[in-house]
Amino acid sequence: MTAGKQLFHEDAALMRRRFTADEGQGDSRRAAAYVRMSTDHQKYSTENQLKTIERYAEERGFRITEVFEDSGRSGLRVDGREGLQRLVREVQTGNANFSAILVYDVSRWGRFQDADEGAYYEYVCSRAGIRVHYCGEQFDNDGSIGSVLLKNVKRVMAGEYSRELSIKVFAGQCRLVELGFRQGGPAGYGLRRQLIDENRISKGILNRGDRKSLQTDRVVLTLGPSEEVEQIREIYQLFVHQGRSEKEIASDLNANGSLTDFGRPWTSASVHQILTNEKYIGNNVFNRVSFKLKQKRVANSPETWVRSDSAFPAVVSRALFERARAIIDARSAGYSDEELLRLLQTILDEEGYLSGVAIDERDDMPSASVYRRRFGSLTRAYSLIGYVPDRDYSYIEINRSTV
């Protein structure tokens, strides 16, 4: 915990003790503070927000009895914002021990892409007789026509800020990809993430979980340990020249005591991923799937992909990679869309669930990559047979947007 973060929690705890100890005043002046910080500007730090809220509470005679906090959380959605969720839950269940909610400004309440969503959560509070106060705004949230108009404009502006920022960030990411720089995701077996400075001079290898600290630094992929590189090449040789299946190759690797880059035993799916990922021929591919503003995930058509070929050192030759892809594509050439969906339904009936791993582990049907190419994404194929996963698999598709 950083010193500033620790100080914030100490101040919040002291505030709760000080105001809770004052039992001489009625509950009508009890207030809860809500603070949220993403990563946009230091002025929105939780400490700065709380100071403004404290001044507002002192001027208006409120006693802050509880602080709800969402640090490092985007305001685009309520998902993952445990502080706001807990706040709304206390209001809805009638367990709220306060009559007002103090927030720094409209954007801290949320940058919802639908302005009505932010209005809805405020309405939940007002319906329970609890008013939301925006302490840093230039208007009183008193229900007057002027305050209602300004508040709605602020909500739209908060959402528009995120949309504009998303466009700028995406454009920057695309430019970096075209220059050959890696945009997120693990390196993969046989590869490593290398940190370089603005002059493309190496600053060392990044371990799993490490991130660059300087804005001018960049990340590229480079060859990993020689034994892993040779293992990748052996996988291609066994698949292309000896006709071994992914399952057979995985069995051989496990028998030799080999583990994946995640330290796990090999499976048909992990072998298949190596045989189909363009990063093993040095290609940098981005924007295969969009999940902008944390809204609907969209599988993009190939002409919208952003790529830089031969951006990284190749582990295998392009000719060998294309032969492996041709073998994999040939396995699905004779299947119609209806037959592919029927096979998908068979797995669902037998296993009770669907996933890319479950598909790739089957020897009697095409791989998950076939379904992605044919239907745009796995979740699209799932929807065609009426299957909705119990968990959110969008992060898997996001990871696949950068190969």
KOLTIPA-120627 format. One record per residue (C-alpha): residue number from 1; residue in three letters; x, y, z. Coordinates in steps of 0.02 Angstrom, whole numbers, plus 50000, padded with zeros to 5 digits. Layout:
// residues N
(site NUM; 'Ala'; (X; Y; Z))
...
// end
This chain:
// residues 403
(site 1; 'Met'; (50000; 50000; 50000))
(site 2; 'Thr'; (50070; 50171; 49950))
(site 3; 'Ala'; (50094; 50308; 50079))
(site 4; 'Gly'; (49956; 50413; 50001))
(site 5; 'Lys'; (49839; 50265; 49998))
(site 6; 'Gln'; (49875; 50224; 50179))
(site 7; 'Leu'; (49847; 50405; 50227))
(site 8; 'Phe'; (49679; 50404; 50138))
(site 9; 'His'; (49620; 50251; 50234))
(site 10; 'Glu'; (49682; 50325; 50399))
(site 11; 'Asp'; (49590; 50489; 50363))
(site 12; 'Ala'; (49431; 50397; 50315))
(site 13; 'Ala'; (49438; 50288; 50471))
(site 14; 'Leu'; (49471; 50440; 50582))
(site 15; 'Met'; (49326; 50531; 50501))
(site 16; 'Arg'; (49208; 50387; 50533))
(site 17; 'Arg'; (49260; 50377; 50716))
(site 18; 'Arg'; (49247; 50565; 50740))
(site 19; 'Phe'; (49076; 50586; 50662))
(site 20; 'Thr'; (49004; 50424; 50731))
(site 21; 'Ala'; (49056; 50476; 50908))
(site 22; 'Asp'; (48949; 50631; 50893))
(site 23; 'Glu'; (48781; 50559; 50941))
(site 24; 'Gly'; (48705; 50725; 50988))
(site 25; 'Gln'; (48645; 50762; 50810))
(site 26; 'Gly'; (48503; 50677; 50719))
(site 27; 'Asp'; (48521; 50550; 50579))
(site 28; 'Ser'; (48459; 50678; 50453))
(site 29; 'Arg'; (48636; 50749; 50437))
(site 30; 'Arg'; (48725; 50583; 50419))
(site 31; 'Ala'; (48810; 50564; 50250))
(site 32; 'Ala'; (48908; 50434; 50154))
(site 33; 'Ala'; (49055; 50483; 50043))
(site 34; 'Tyr'; (49084; 50394; 49878))
(site 35; 'Val'; (49254; 50410; 49793))
(site 36; 'Arg'; (49316; 50329; 49633))
(site 37; 'Met'; (49481; 50339; 49542))
(site 38; 'Ser'; (49525; 50258; 49376))
(site 39; 'Thr'; (49692; 50306; 49299))
(site 40; 'Asp'; (49651; 50466; 49207))
(site 41; 'His'; (49709; 50616; 49311))
(site 42; 'Gln'; (49795; 50641; 49478))
(site 43; 'Lys'; (49668; 50777; 49522))
(site 44; 'Tyr'; (49542; 50637; 49538))
(site 45; 'Ser'; (49642; 50541; 49669))
(site 46; 'Thr'; (49536; 50476; 49810))
(site 47; 'Glu'; (49631; 50585; 49933))
(site 48; 'Asn'; (49592; 50744; 49835))
(site 49; 'Gln'; (49411; 50694; 49814))
(site 50; 'Leu'; (49391; 50661; 49998))
(site 51; 'Lys'; (49464; 50830; 50045))
(site 52; 'Thr'; (49337; 50920; 49935))
(site 53; 'Ile'; (49198; 50812; 50006))
(site 54; 'Glu'; (49254; 50852; 50184))
(site 55; 'Arg'; (49248; 51039; 50151))
(site 56; 'Tyr'; (49075; 51023; 50074))
(site 57; 'Ala'; (49014; 50919; 50223))
(site 58; 'Glu'; (49081; 51047; 50347))
(site 59; 'Glu'; (49000; 51192; 50255))
(site 60; 'Arg'; (48832; 51104; 50243))
(site 61; 'Gly'; (48832; 51028; 50416))
(site 62; 'Phe'; (48845; 50844; 50362))
(site 63; 'Arg'; (48928; 50709; 50467))
(site 64; 'Ile'; (49017; 50581; 50358))
(site 65; 'Thr'; (48988; 50411; 50438))
(site 66; 'Glu'; (49049; 50296; 50300))
(site 67; 'Val'; (49163; 50303; 50148))
(site 68; 'Phe'; (49131; 50193; 49995))
(site 69; 'Glu'; (49282; 50179; 49882))
(site 70; 'Asp'; (49322; 50111; 49708))
(site 71; 'Ser'; (49507; 50135; 49674))
(site 72; 'Gly'; (49578; 50094; 49504))
(site 73; 'Arg'; (49404; 50063; 49434))
(site 74; 'Ser'; (49333; 50124; 49270))
(site 75; 'Gly'; (49172; 50222; 49275))
(site 76; 'Leu'; (49107; 50145; 49114))
(site 77; 'Arg'; (49009; 50008; 49199))
(site 78; 'Val'; (48950; 49964; 49373))
(site 79; 'Asp'; (49032; 49792; 49355))
(site 80; 'Gly'; (49186; 49778; 49464))
(site 81; 'Arg'; (49143; 49935; 49563))
(site 82; 'Glu'; (49114; 49850; 49729))
(site 83; 'Gly'; (49104; 50014; 49822))
(site 84; 'Leu'; (48960; 50081; 49718))
(site 85; 'Gln'; (48874; 49912; 49717))
(site 86; 'Arg'; (48882; 49902; 49906))
(site 87; 'Leu'; (48820; 50081; 49922))
(site 88; 'Val'; (48669; 50049; 49809))
(site 89; 'Arg'; (48635; 49884; 49896))
(site 90; 'Glu'; (48627; 49968; 50067))
(site 91; 'Val'; (48509; 50097; 49997))
(site 92; 'Gln'; (48395; 49969; 49913))
(site 93; 'Thr'; (48385; 49855; 50066))
(site 94; 'Gly'; (48347; 49998; 50184))
(site 95; 'Asn'; (48508; 49970; 50283))
(site 96; 'Ala'; (48583; 50139; 50240))
(site 97; 'Asn'; (48631; 50233; 50398))
(site 98; 'Phe'; (48640; 50399; 50307))
(site 99; 'Ser'; (48524; 50523; 50223))
(site 100; 'Ala'; (48644; 50596; 50093))
(site 101; 'Ile'; (48780; 50536; 49976))
(site 102; 'Leu'; (48927; 50652; 49941))
(site 103; 'Val'; (49021; 50629; 49777))
(site 104; 'Tyr'; (49159; 50737; 49704))
(site 105; 'Asp'; (49074; 50764; 49536))
(site 106; 'Val'; (48962; 50684; 49405))
(site 107; 'Ser'; (49107; 50593; 49319))
(site 108; 'Arg'; (49157; 50508; 49483))
(site 109; 'Trp'; (48980; 50438; 49494))
(site 110; 'Gly'; (49013; 50362; 49325))
(site 111; 'Arg'; (49059; 50386; 49143))
(site 112; 'Phe'; (48916; 50276; 49084))
(site 113; 'Gln'; (48895; 50271; 48895))
(site 114; 'Asp'; (48708; 50282; 48921))
(site 115; 'Ala'; (48677; 50438; 49025))
(site 116; 'Asp'; (48516; 50361; 49088))
(site 117; 'Glu'; (48615; 50226; 49179))
(site 118; 'Gly'; (48698; 50355; 49292))
(site 119; 'Ala'; (48528; 50437; 49317))
(site 120; 'Tyr'; (48453; 50269; 49364))
(site 121; 'Tyr'; (48573; 50238; 49509))
(site 122; 'Glu'; (48543; 50413; 49572))
(site 123; 'Tyr'; (48355; 50384; 49558))
(site 124; 'Val'; (48372; 50226; 49663))
(site 125; 'Cys'; (48446; 50335; 49799))
(site 126; 'Ser'; (48323; 50478; 49785))
(site 127; 'Arg'; (48176; 50357; 49787))
(site 128; 'Ala'; (48240; 50298; 49956))
(site 129; 'Gly'; (48245; 50478; 50016))
(site 130; 'Ile'; (48434; 50492; 50000))
(site 131; 'Arg'; (48498; 50637; 49898))
(site 132; 'Val'; (48660; 50632; 49799))
(site 133; 'His'; (48768; 50788; 49815))
(site 134; 'Tyr'; (48903; 50828; 49687))
(site 135; 'Cys'; (49025; 50925; 49794))
(site 136; 'Gly'; (49144; 50988; 49660))
(site 137; 'Glu'; (49013; 51044; 49534))
(site 138; 'Gln'; (48955; 51224; 49510))
(site 139; 'Phe'; (48773; 51183; 49540))
(site 140; 'Asp'; (48668; 51114; 49682))
(site 141; 'Asn'; (48583; 50951; 49643))
(site 142; 'Asp'; (48419; 51018; 49711))
(site 143; 'Gly'; (48299; 50962; 49575))
(site 144; 'Ser'; (48281; 51133; 49497))
(site 145; 'Ile'; (48268; 51146; 49307))
(site 146; 'Gly'; (48440; 51222; 49295))
(site 147; 'Ser'; (48524; 51087; 49399))
(site 148; 'Val'; (48435; 50947; 49305))
(site 149; 'Leu'; (48490; 51017; 49137))
(site 150; 'Leu'; (48670; 51044; 49192))
(site 151; 'Lys'; (48679; 50872; 49273))
(site 152; 'Asn'; (48619; 50785; 49115))
(site 153; 'Val'; (48742; 50884; 49010))
(site 154; 'Lys'; (48881; 50833; 49130))
(site 155; 'Arg'; (48829; 50650; 49116))
(site 156; 'Val'; (48837; 50657; 48927))
(site 157; 'Met'; (49005; 50748; 48934))
(site 158; 'Ala'; (49074; 50616; 49053))
(site 159; 'Gly'; (49026; 50477; 48932))
(site 160; 'Glu'; (49090; 50575; 48782))
(site 161; 'Tyr'; (49258; 50599; 48868))
(site 162; 'Ser'; (49278; 50409; 48876))
(site 163; 'Arg'; (49226; 50388; 48695))
(site 164; 'Glu'; (49351; 50517; 48634))
(site 165; 'Leu'; (49488; 50444; 48743))
(site 166; 'Ser'; (49450; 50270; 48677))
(site 167; 'Ile'; (49470; 50330; 48497))
(site 168; 'Lys'; (49636; 50412; 48537))
(site 169; 'Val'; (49702; 50262; 48633))
(site 170; 'Phe'; (49649; 50142; 48494))
(site 171; 'Ala'; (49733; 50249; 48362))
(site 172; 'Gly'; (49892; 50251; 48466))
(site 173; 'Gln'; (49886; 50063; 48489))
(site 174; 'Cys'; (49865; 50035; 48303))
(site 175; 'Arg'; (50013; 50146; 48265))
(site 176; 'Leu'; (50122; 50054; 48390))
(site 177; 'Val'; (50070; 49885; 48317))
(site 178; 'Glu'; (50116; 49944; 48142))
(site 179; 'Leu'; (50286; 49993; 48210))
(site 180; 'Gly'; (50309; 49816; 48275))
(site 181; 'Phe'; (50277; 49844; 48460))
(site 182; 'Arg'; (50182; 49718; 48565))
(site 183; 'Gln'; (50014; 49773; 48637))
(site 184; 'Gly'; (49976; 49668; 48790))
(site 185; 'Gly'; (49955; 49483; 48820))
(site 186; 'Pro'; (50080; 49349; 48872))
(site 187; 'Ala'; (50224; 49311; 48755))
(site 188; 'Gly'; (50185; 49126; 48739))
(site 189; 'Tyr'; (50290; 48969; 48743))
(site 190; 'Gly'; (50456; 48991; 48653))
(site 191; 'Leu'; (50446; 49181; 48658))
(site 192; 'Arg'; (50484; 49318; 48783))
(site 193; 'Arg'; (50436; 49501; 48804))
(site 194; 'Gln'; (50585; 49615; 48782))
(site 195; 'Leu'; (50587; 49794; 48847))
(site 196; 'Ile'; (50669; 49923; 48733))
(site 197; 'Asp'; (50695; 50111; 48747))
(site 198; 'Glu'; (50649; 50245; 48620))
(site 199; 'Asn'; (50808; 50203; 48522))
(site 200; 'Arg'; (50757; 50019; 48516))
(site 201; 'Ile'; (50901; 49972; 48629))
(site 202; 'Ser'; (50861; 49822; 48738))
(site 203; 'Lys'; (50834; 49853; 48923))
(site 204; 'Gly'; (50809; 49670; 48968))
(site 205; 'Ile'; (50678; 49534; 48971))
(site 206; 'Leu'; (50512; 49558; 49061))
(site 207; 'Asn'; (50456; 49415; 49172))
(site 208; 'Arg'; (50275; 49364; 49186))
(site 209; 'Gly'; (50180; 49504; 49273))
(site 210; 'Asp'; (50315; 49635; 49242))
(site 211; 'Arg'; (50264; 49797; 49157))
(site 212; 'Lys'; (50360; 49940; 49081))
(site 213; 'Ser'; (50379; 50091; 49195))
(site 214; 'Leu'; (50427; 50228; 49071))
(site 215; 'Gln'; (50305; 50297; 48944))
(site 216; 'Thr'; (50441; 50304; 48811))
(site 217; 'Asp'; (50487; 50120; 48832))
(site 218; 'Arg'; (50410; 49989; 48717))
(site 219; 'Val'; (50389; 49800; 48717))
(site 220; 'Val'; (50431; 49680; 48576))
(site 221; 'Leu'; (50437; 49491; 48565))
(site 222; 'Thr'; (50600; 49398; 48553))
(site 223; 'Leu'; (50653; 49217; 48552))
(site 224; 'Gly'; (50644; 49126; 48718))
(site 225; 'Pro'; (50760; 48991; 48786))
(site 226; 'Ser'; (50836; 48881; 48651))
(site 227; 'Glu'; (50755; 48723; 48720))
(site 228; 'Glu'; (50582; 48802; 48703))
(site 229; 'Val'; (50619; 48864; 48527))
(site 230; 'Glu'; (50676; 48691; 48474))
(site 231; 'Gln'; (50521; 48616; 48554))
(site 232; 'Ile'; (50409; 48730; 48450))
(site 233; 'Arg'; (50500; 48679; 48291))
(site 234; 'Glu'; (50484; 48496; 48340))
(site 235; 'Ile'; (50296; 48517; 48363))
(site 236; 'Tyr'; (50280; 48584; 48185))
(site 237; 'Gln'; (50388; 48445; 48116))
(site 238; 'Leu'; (50286; 48310; 48202))
(site 239; 'Phe'; (50122; 48386; 48144))
(site 240; 'Val'; (50169; 48428; 47964))
(site 241; 'His'; (50295; 48294; 47914))
(site 242; 'Gln'; (50247; 48147; 48024))
(site 243; 'Gly'; (50059; 48173; 48027))
(site 244; 'Arg'; (50046; 48169; 48216))
(site 245; 'Ser'; (49888; 48242; 48293))
(site 246; 'Glu'; (49885; 48377; 48425))
(site 247; 'Lys'; (49833; 48249; 48554))
(site 248; 'Glu'; (49976; 48132; 48511))
(site 249; 'Ile'; (50102; 48274; 48516))
(site 250; 'Ala'; (50037; 48331; 48686))
(site 251; 'Ser'; (50055; 48153; 48754))
(site 252; 'Asp'; (50236; 48144; 48695))
(site 253; 'Leu'; (50277; 48313; 48773))
(site 254; 'Asn'; (50200; 48262; 48939))
(site 255; 'Ala'; (50291; 48095; 48936))
(site 256; 'Asn'; (50454; 48191; 48919))
(site 257; 'Gly'; (50411; 48299; 49069))
(site 258; 'Ser'; (50387; 48458; 48968))
(site 259; 'Leu'; (50271; 48596; 49032))
(site 260; 'Thr'; (50187; 48743; 48946))
(site 261; 'Asp'; (50234; 48925; 48978))
(site 262; 'Phe'; (50102; 48923; 49116))
(site 263; 'Gly'; (50189; 48776; 49200))
(site 264; 'Arg'; (50048; 48656; 49156))
(site 265; 'Pro'; (50042; 48490; 49063))
(site 266; 'Trp'; (50016; 48500; 48876))
(site 267; 'Thr'; (49844; 48473; 48800))
(site 268; 'Ser'; (49778; 48461; 48623))
(site 269; 'Ala'; (49719; 48640; 48641))
(site 270; 'Ser'; (49889; 48710; 48693))
(site 271; 'Val'; (49975; 48620; 48549))
(site 272; 'His'; (49842; 48681; 48428))
(site 273; 'Gln'; (49867; 48861; 48486))
(site 274; 'Ile'; (50051; 48850; 48441))
(site 275; 'Leu'; (50010; 48781; 48269))
(site 276; 'Thr'; (49888; 48922; 48228))
(site 277; 'Asn'; (49965; 49078; 48306))
(site 278; 'Glu'; (50048; 49197; 48183))
(site 279; 'Lys'; (50168; 49264; 48313))
(site 280; 'Tyr'; (50273; 49107; 48283))
(site 281; 'Ile'; (50312; 49174; 48108))
(site 282; 'Gly'; (50346; 49347; 48180))
(site 283; 'Asn'; (50180; 49432; 48137))
(site 284; 'Asn'; (50104; 49563; 48250))
(site 285; 'Val'; (49913; 49560; 48230))
(site 286; 'Phe'; (49791; 49673; 48322))
(site 287; 'Asn'; (49605; 49718; 48321))
(site 288; 'Arg'; (49540; 49545; 48280))
(site 289; 'Val'; (49410; 49573; 48416))
(site 290; 'Ser'; (49345; 49739; 48484))
(site 291; 'Phe'; (49282; 49767; 48660))
(site 292; 'Lys'; (49283; 49956; 48661))
(site 293; 'Leu'; (49216; 50052; 48810))
(site 294; 'Lys'; (49179; 49884; 48892))
(site 295; 'Gln'; (49021; 49870; 48790))
(site 296; 'Lys'; (48974; 49734; 48666))
(site 297; 'Arg'; (49117; 49625; 48604))
(site 298; 'Val'; (49129; 49623; 48414))
(site 299; 'Ala'; (49228; 49504; 48303))
(site 300; 'Asn'; (49306; 49612; 48166))
(site 301; 'Ser'; (49324; 49561; 47985))
(site 302; 'Pro'; (49503; 49524; 47926))
(site 303; 'Glu'; (49512; 49683; 47822))
(site 304; 'Thr'; (49499; 49787; 47982))
(site 305; 'Trp'; (49640; 49696; 48070))
(site 306; 'Val'; (49796; 49796; 48105))
(site 307; 'Arg'; (49954; 49701; 48071))
(site 308; 'Ser'; (50140; 49712; 48050))
(site 309; 'Asp'; (50216; 49561; 47965))
(site 310; 'Ser'; (50390; 49501; 48013))
(site 311; 'Ala'; (50392; 49617; 48163))
(site 312; 'Phe'; (50473; 49489; 48278))
(site 313; 'Pro'; (50601; 49350; 48255))
(site 314; 'Ala'; (50515; 49199; 48177))
(site 315; 'Val'; (50521; 49032; 48267))
(site 316; 'Val'; (50468; 48932; 48112))
(site 317; 'Ser'; (50467; 48974; 47928))
(site 318; 'Arg'; (50312; 49045; 47844))
(site 319; 'Ala'; (50307; 48895; 47726))
(site 320; 'Leu'; (50301; 48773; 47872))
(site 321; 'Phe'; (50168; 48876; 47960))
(site 322; 'Glu'; (50060; 48884; 47803))
(site 323; 'Arg'; (50072; 48696; 47780))
(site 324; 'Ala'; (50013; 48670; 47959))
(site 325; 'Arg'; (49868; 48790; 47930))
(site 326; 'Ala'; (49821; 48701; 47769))
(site 327; 'Ile'; (49811; 48535; 47860))
(site 328; 'Ile'; (49701; 48611; 47995))
(site 329; 'Asp'; (49589; 48698; 47867))
(site 330; 'Ala'; (49571; 48536; 47768))
(site 331; 'Arg'; (49495; 48451; 47919))
(site 332; 'Ser'; (49345; 48567; 47910))
(site 333; 'Ala'; (49331; 48585; 47722))
(site 334; 'Gly'; (49196; 48453; 47708))
(site 335; 'Tyr'; (49087; 48521; 47847))
(site 336; 'Ser'; (48938; 48632; 47816))
(site 337; 'Asp'; (48885; 48762; 47943))
(site 338; 'Glu'; (48742; 48648; 47997))
(site 339; 'Glu'; (48861; 48502; 48025))
(site 340; 'Leu'; (48979; 48608; 48128))
(site 341; 'Leu'; (48836; 48668; 48238))
(site 342; 'Arg'; (48772; 48491; 48257))
(site 343; 'Leu'; (48943; 48435; 48319))
(site 344; 'Leu'; (48943; 48582; 48439))
(site 345; 'Gln'; (48774; 48527; 48505))
(site 346; 'Thr'; (48844; 48352; 48531))
(site 347; 'Ile'; (48982; 48418; 48644))
(site 348; 'Leu'; (48855; 48521; 48740))
(site 349; 'Asp'; (48743; 48369; 48765))
(site 350; 'Glu'; (48888; 48260; 48822))
(site 351; 'Glu'; (48988; 48385; 48926))
(site 352; 'Gly'; (48852; 48504; 48984))
(site 353; 'Tyr'; (48955; 48657; 48934))
(site 354; 'Leu'; (49056; 48728; 48790))
(site 355; 'Ser'; (49229; 48806; 48781))
(site 356; 'Gly'; (49372; 48822; 48658))
(site 357; 'Val'; (49472; 48696; 48759))
(site 358; 'Ala'; (49329; 48570; 48759))
(site 359; 'Ile'; (49317; 48586; 48569))
(site 360; 'Asp'; (49505; 48571; 48540))
(site 361; 'Glu'; (49515; 48417; 48650))
(site 362; 'Arg'; (49397; 48321; 48535))
(site 363; 'Asp'; (49476; 48214; 48399))
(site 364; 'Asp'; (49311; 48188; 48307))
(site 365; 'Met'; (49278; 48368; 48256))
(site 366; 'Pro'; (49365; 48526; 48190))
(site 367; 'Ser'; (49459; 48641; 48307))
(site 368; 'Ala'; (49394; 48796; 48394))
(site 369; 'Ser'; (49489; 48907; 48271))
(site 370; 'Val'; (49379; 48837; 48132))
(site 371; 'Tyr'; (49224; 48894; 48224))
(site 372; 'Arg'; (49300; 49067; 48250))
(site 373; 'Arg'; (49339; 49086; 48066))
(site 374; 'Arg'; (49173; 49015; 48008))
(site 375; 'Phe'; (49058; 49107; 48129))
(site 376; 'Gly'; (49162; 49257; 48182))
(site 377; 'Ser'; (49187; 49201; 48362))
(site 378; 'Leu'; (49151; 49056; 48478))
(site 379; 'Thr'; (49015; 49149; 48570))
(site 380; 'Arg'; (48929; 49184; 48404))
(site 381; 'Ala'; (48932; 48997; 48365))
(site 382; 'Tyr'; (48866; 48960; 48539))
(site 383; 'Ser'; (48721; 49080; 48515))
(site 384; 'Leu'; (48668; 48990; 48356))
(site 385; 'Ile'; (48629; 48834; 48457))
(site 386; 'Gly'; (48554; 48933; 48599))
(site 387; 'Tyr'; (48697; 48913; 48722))
(site 388; 'Val'; (48745; 49055; 48839))
(site 389; 'Pro'; (48903; 49025; 48944))
(site 390; 'Asp'; (48884; 49038; 49133))
(site 391; 'Arg'; (49040; 49146; 49142))
(site 392; 'Asp'; (49102; 49293; 49040))
(site 393; 'Tyr'; (49224; 49231; 48908))
(site 394; 'Ser'; (49251; 49404; 48832))
(site 395; 'Tyr'; (49425; 49417; 48906))
(site 396; 'Ile'; (49476; 49264; 48805))
(site 397; 'Glu'; (49422; 49346; 48645))
(site 398; 'Ile'; (49508; 49507; 48696))
(site 399; 'Asn'; (49671; 49413; 48722))
(site 400; 'Arg'; (49653; 49340; 48549))
(site 401; 'Ser'; (49642; 49515; 48475))
(site 402; 'Thr'; (49831; 49523; 48493))
(site 403; 'Val'; (49916; 49365; 48433))
// end
